[in-house]
Structures are given as structure tokens and as C-alpha cells.
Amino acid sequence: MVLQAKMIVYSSKSSKGTLFPVRSMLVFFIALFGFYVCYFSFTQITLENEEEEMNGAEERTNVLCKRPSEIPYEQMQYVHFPRPMSYDRGECECTPVRFFVIVSMQRSGSGWFETLLNSHPNVSSNGEIFSVRERREDIASILWTLDKLYDLDWHTSAAKNECTAAFGLKWMLNQGLMDYPDEIVDYLIKKGVMVIFLFRRNTLRRLVSVLANDHDKKTKQLNGTHKAHVHSQEEAEILARFKPEVDVSSLIPSMRSAEQSMDACLRRFRATRRMILYYEDVIRDDNALSRVQEFLGLPVRRLSSRHVKIHTSPLPDLVDNWEDVRRTLKPTEFARLLDG
């Protein structure tokens, strides 16, 4: 009996000793699970905070400014709500803004076209900002300038500021645009910038205009002042009196170079959201400007310009050595331009 009692007591002690490590392991696993849950939750919150910080400005804009429902989904990337640092858009801060760039060549009607756009109450086109060499000395300078422009912190006489609905610039092919085409195309796509190409079909007329403009830069025929564009018929008639003499030895290479430059530009920028216009079509087609406004998402208005066309006469009356020009171009693919 005494022996049995001792055995029972020993057995009870052995059970308690075995149970202790089991309880310890259970407590350990519960603590480990709790740590895992806390770590996972903390990591999730951290990731959400990082994502919120990356998109904070855009998210706050979306909360304040609802994107218009009438805009198709595929065009949403071209609708912006910029927050300029230099002024407050006030009641127009939720007016959607489209970014654009007019790509052209000198003496292709781009100055006239830009004044037409700027006659719209909601358009600000800020001219040839890359005519200043320092702004295009390298790709970093170009992108910095574009960022400042599209932040609406670029101030010119064309700026409508608060209620601007379309904001952009005019960019000539020889102003750094074709020096970094891949980087610029990538920027325009990511930034949601729409491109309006404005070229001139008749490269011969364009060449005559370039030569006449170069002559006036030297002679300053209007009271000692050079004017690339005029606002009166009298000024236009004075400038139109000069008839340039065309160097026929370089005429065909020059015209081919102009056409190749246009083709290369259209090819390199084909991935952008774009509209292609020709000066001659804008003049003849009454609906051309309406299509431009629709492309920019603007209410269609009647646009106007104070510019007066300088060279309105037929080509034979504009060139001093017209017969030489005609004989040079007649047997070539450019013969079609002689009557333009």
C-alpha cells in the first residue's frame, strides 16, 4: 500500500513535469503568431503610406476635382488639374486643362495660327520659348523648362491664368526639338501633352517667305524696325515690294531638306496624341479651326487674328528670277508647286 501510494505520487509529479514544456511551447507559438500579425499589419500600413506619398498630390486633386464624366476614358490622361505655385486658380481650380505643343517650321503660318488660338478666352499659347538658347542647351534644360511651363508657372502676355483650359507653346524644328526626339516624345506621352503639327505643303512659297524675312532682318524696312508679322495692310504692302532672288543651284536640295525634316518629325513623334494640319488647309477649310478646338477639348468659338498676310500675289510676281526658278523645278517632282 505504501509502495502504491509512492508510485501514485511519483506518477502525478511526472505528469506535471511533462505538461510544463507543452504549455511553454503553446505560449511561445501564440506570442510568435501575435508578432507576425503585428508585423504584417505594420508592413501593410507602411506600404499604403508610401503609395499615398507617391501619389499624394494627384489623389488630393481627384478628391477635390472630379474628372468630367463626358470625357472618354482613353482621353483621361490628357486632362489635368495643375496647381501653380505663383498664383491661385481660385474658382477655376477644377477647370480641366489640356497641355499642347504646336510643332512647326519658320514661315509656315505658325505665328498667325497661334494668335488665332490665343483669341479663344480659354487658351494660352506662350510662343517660341525655346528660341532662347539656354533653355535648350541640353535635355535637362528642355525638360526643366517644360515642367515649369506645364505647371502653369510660365507667365507671358498670352497667359489667361485662372481659367485656362488649354495651355502650351510653339516649338520650331530647329529649336532643339529634333536633337532629343526620343526623350521629348517620352516626356510628352507621360505628361499627357497633345501635339499639333502645322506645316506648309508649298515649300517653294515658304522659301520665298524665308528669304524675304531674312532681307528685312538686315534692312529693317518699316521705320528701322524688323517685323516678322504685320498688323496693317500698309505694312504688308511695303514688305511685299521686295522680290528675293532665289539661288537655283541650292533650290532643290533646300526644298528636299525641308520636306525630309517634316517627314522625319512626323515619323519620330507618331506615338504621341497628335493632329496634323497644313497652312493651306487652315486657310481654305472653314471647319479646320473648329476641329482644332474640339481636339483640345474646348468650346468652339469664332477665332480671329490681327495678322495681315504679306505675300498674297502669285509666285511669278514674288520672285526676282522667276524664269530661272521655273526652269529648274519644271522637270522635277516640285513642278506641282509652281502654280501654288
C-alpha positions in Angstrom: 0.0 0.0 0.0 2.8 2.3 0.9 4.5 1.4 -2.3 1.4 2.0 -4.4 0.9 5.4 -2.8 4.5 6.3 -3.6 4.0 5.3 -7.2 0.9 7.4 -7.5 2.6 10.4 -6.1 5.6 9.9 -8.5 3.2 9.4 -11.4 1.5 12.7 -10.6 4.8 14.6 -10.4 5.9 13.1 -13.7 2.7 14.3 -15.4 3.1 17.9 -14.2 6.7 17.8 -15.4 5.7 16.7 -18.8 2.9 19.3 -19.1 5.1 22.2 -18.3 7.1 22.3 -21.6 3.9 21.8 -23.6 2.4 24.9 -22.1 5.6 26.8 -22.6 5.7 25.9 -26.3 2.0 26.8 -26.7 2.6 30.2 -25.1 5.7 30.7 -27.4 3.7 29.9 -30.6 0.9 32.2 -29.5 3.4 35.0 -29.0 5.1 34.3 -32.3 1.7 34.4 -34.1 0.8 37.7 -32.4 4.2 39.2 -33.5 3.6 38.0 -37.1 0.1 39.6 -37.2 1.5 42.9 -35.8 4.4 42.9 -38.3 2.2 42.1 -41.3 -0.2 44.9 -40.3 2.6 47.4 -39.8 4.1 46.4 -43.2 0.8 46.9 -44.9 0.3 50.3 -43.4 3.8 51.3 -44.4 3.3 50.3 -48.0 0.0 52.1 -48.1 1.6 55.2 -46.7 4.4 55.0 -49.3 1.9 54.7 -52.1 -0.1 57.6 -50.7 3.0 59.8 -50.5 3.9 58.9 -54.1 0.5 59.9 -55.4 -0.5 62.3 -52.7 -0.8 65.4 -54.9 -2.8 63.5 -57.6 -5.1 61.9 -55.0 -5.9 65.2 -53.3 -6.6 66.7 -56.8 -9.0 63.8 -57.6 -10.8 64.3 -54.3 -11.3 68.0 -54.9 -11.8 67.9 -58.6 -13.9 65.2 -60.2 -12.9 64.4 -63.7 -15.7 65.3 -66.2 -17.8 62.3 -67.0 -18.2 63.4 -70.6 -14.5 62.8 -71.3 -13.9 59.3 -72.8 -11.7 57.0 -70.6 -8.9 56.9 -73.1 -8.5 60.6 -73.0 -8.3 60.9 -69.2 -4.5 61.1 -69.3 -4.7 64.4 -71.2 -6.9 66.1 -68.6 -5.0 67.9 -65.9 -5.7 70.0 -62.7 -2.4 71.8 -62.3 -1.6 73.7 -59.0 0.7 76.6 -59.9 3.0 77.9 -57.2 2.9 81.6 -58.3 -0.9 82.2 -58.1 -4.2 80.6 -57.1 -6.5 79.4 -59.8 -9.4 80.2 -57.4 -12.8 79.2 -58.6 -11.3 77.8 -61.7 -9.0 75.3 -59.9 -11.3 72.4 -61.0 -11.4 73.6 -64.7 -9.6 70.8 -66.5 -6.6 71.8 -68.5 -5.2 70.2 -71.7 -1.5 70.6 -72.4 -0.4 71.1 -76.0 2.5 72.0 -78.2 2.4 73.5 -81.7 5.2 71.9 -83.8 6.2 73.9 -86.9 8.8 75.5 -89.1 9.6 79.1 -89.6 7.4 80.9 -92.2 4.7 78.2 -92.1 1.9 80.3 -90.7 2.5 79.3 -87.1 2.6 82.9 -85.8 -0.8 83.6 -87.3 -2.2 80.2 -86.2 -1.0 80.9 -82.6 -2.7 84.3 -82.5 -5.9 82.6 -83.6 -5.7 80.1 -80.8 -5.0 82.9 -78.3 -8.1 84.7 -79.3 -10.0 81.9 -77.6 -10.8 83.1 -74.0 -9.6 79.8 -72.5 -6.3 79.2 -74.5 -2.8 80.3 -73.6 -0.1 79.5 -76.1 3.1 81.0 -75.0 5.2 81.5 -78.1 8.6 80.1 -79.1 10.0 79.7 -75.6 12.9 77.6 -76.9 14.1 80.4 -79.2 16.2 81.2 -76.1 19.3 79.0 -76.5 19.9 78.5 -72.8 16.5 76.7 -72.5 17.6 74.1 -75.0 21.3 73.6 -74.4 20.7 70.0 -73.2 17.8 67.7 -72.5 17.8 68.6 -68.8 17.3 72.3 -69.6 14.5 71.4 -72.0 12.6 69.2 -69.5 13.0 71.7 -66.7 11.5 74.4 -68.9 8.6 72.2 -70.0 7.9 71.3 -66.3 7.7 75.0 -65.4 5.5 75.7 -68.4 3.0 72.9 -67.7 2.9 73.7 -64.0 1.2 77.0 -65.3 4.0 79.0 -63.7 5.1 80.4 -67.0 4.0 84.0 -67.5 3.6 85.7 -70.8 1.1 88.2 -72.3 -0.8 85.2 -73.6 -1.4 83.7 -70.2 -5.1 83.5 -69.1 -4.0 82.2 -65.7 -7.0 81.2 -63.6 -9.5 79.9 -66.2 -7.1 78.5 -68.8 -8.4 75.3 -70.3 -5.6 74.7 -72.8 -2.0 75.6 -72.2 1.0 75.2 -74.4 3.8 76.6 -76.6 5.1 76.9 -80.1 8.2 74.8 -80.9 10.2 75.1 -84.1 12.0 72.0 -85.5 15.4 73.9 -85.3 15.0 74.8 -81.6 16.2 71.6 -80.1 13.1 69.5 -80.8 14.9 67.1 -83.2 18.1 67.0 -81.1 16.5 64.8 -78.4 13.3 63.3 -80.1 13.1 60.1 -78.1 13.4 61.8 -74.7 10.9 64.5 -75.7 8.4 62.0 -77.1 8.7 60.1 -73.8 8.1 63.2 -71.8 5.1 64.3 -73.9 3.4 60.9 -73.5 4.0 60.7 -69.8 2.9 64.3 -69.2 -0.2 63.9 -71.3 0.7 66.6 -73.9 -1.2 66.7 -77.2 0.8 67.7 -80.3 -0.5 69.9 -83.2 1.7 69.8 -86.3 1.4 72.8 -88.6 3.4 72.6 -91.8 3.3 74.1 -95.2 2.7 72.0 -98.3 4.1 74.5 -100.7 7.8 74.6 -99.7 8.6 77.0 -102.5 6.3 79.7 -101.1 7.8 79.0 -97.7 11.3 79.5 -99.1 10.3 82.8 -100.7 8.9 84.0 -97.3 12.1 82.9 -95.5 14.3 84.9 -98.0 12.1 88.0 -97.7 12.1 87.8 -93.9 15.9 87.4 -93.9 16.2 90.5 -96.1 14.0 92.6 -93.7 16.1 91.5 -90.7 19.0 93.2 -92.4 17.3 96.2 -93.9 14.5 96.9 -91.4 12.2 98.4 -93.9 9.5 99.5 -91.5 10.9 102.7 -90.0 14.1 100.9 -89.0 12.3 98.0 -87.3 12.2 94.4 -88.3 8.8 92.8 -88.2 8.2 89.1 -89.0 4.4 89.7 -88.8 2.4 92.9 -89.5 -0.9 94.2 -88.4 -1.8 96.6 -91.2 -2.2 96.4 -95.0 0.2 99.3 -95.5 3.0 97.5 -93.7 2.2 94.3 -95.6 2.5 96.1 -98.9 5.8 97.7 -98.0 7.3 94.3 -97.2 5.8 92.6 -100.2 7.7 95.0 -102.6 10.9 93.2 -102.1 11.4 90.3 -104.5 14.1 87.9 -103.5 16.5 86.3 -105.9 16.5 82.5 -105.4 19.8 80.6 -105.6 18.7 77.9 -108.1 21.8 75.9 -107.5 20.7 75.1 -104.0 17.0 75.3 -104.6 16.1 71.6 -105.0 18.4 70.4 -102.1 16.8 73.1 -99.9 13.3 72.1 -100.7 14.1 68.4 -100.3 15.7 69.1 -96.9 12.5 70.9 -95.7 10.3 68.0 -96.8 12.6 65.4 -95.2 12.6 67.4 -91.9 8.8 67.4 -91.8 8.6 63.7 -92.6 11.2 62.8 -90.0 9.4 64.8 -87.4 6.0 63.2 -88.1 7.7 59.7 -88.0 9.6 60.3 -84.7 6.5 61.8 -83.0 4.0 59.3 -84.3 3.4 57.7 -80.8 2.0 61.0 -79.4 -1.6 62.0 -79.4 -1.4 64.4 -82.4 -3.2 66.4 -85.1 -1.6 67.2 -88.4 -2.5 70.5 -90.1 -1.3 72.3 -93.2 -1.3 76.0 -93.6 -3.1 75.9 -96.9 -5.9 73.8 -95.4 -6.4 76.1 -92.5 -6.9 79.0 -94.9 -9.3 77.2 -97.2 -11.3 75.0 -94.8 -13.8 76.9 -92.6 -14.1 74.0 -90.3 -10.3 73.4 -89.7 -10.2 75.7 -86.6 -13.3 74.1 -85.1 -11.6 70.7 -85.3 -8.5 72.1 -83.6 -10.7 73.4 -80.7 -12.5 70.1 -80.5 -9.1 68.3 -80.4 -8.2 70.5 -77.4 -11.5 69.8 -75.7 -12.6 73.5 -75.9 -16.0 75.0 -76.5 -15.9 76.0 -80.2 -15.6 79.8 -80.7 -15.1 82.0 -83.7 -11.3 82.8 -83.7 -9.7 85.9 -85.1 -6.2 87.4 -85.7 -4.8 90.8 -86.4 -2.1 89.4 -88.6 -2.2 90.6 -92.2 -0.8 88.3 -94.9 2.2 89.7 -96.6 2.7 87.7 -99.8 -0.7 87.4 -101.5 0.4 87.6 -105.1 1.1 84.7 -107.5 4.6 83.2 -107.2 5.8 84.7 -110.5 5.2 88.2 -109.0 7.2 87.4 -105.8 10.5 86.1 -107.2 13.0 88.3 -109.0 14.4 85.5 -111.1 11.2 83.6 -111.6 12.1 82.1 -115.0 15.3 80.5 -113.6 13.2 79.0 -110.8 10.6 77.7 -113.2 13.2 76.1 -115.5 14.9 74.5 -112.5 11.8 73.0 -111.0 9.8 72.1 -114.1 11.5 68.7 -114.7 11.4 67.7 -111.0 8.8 66.5 -108.5 8.5 70.1 -107.4 6.9 71.2 -110.6 3.5 70.9 -108.9 4.4 73.8 -106.6 4.9 76.3 -109.5 1.2 77.1 -109.7 0.7 77.2 -105.9 
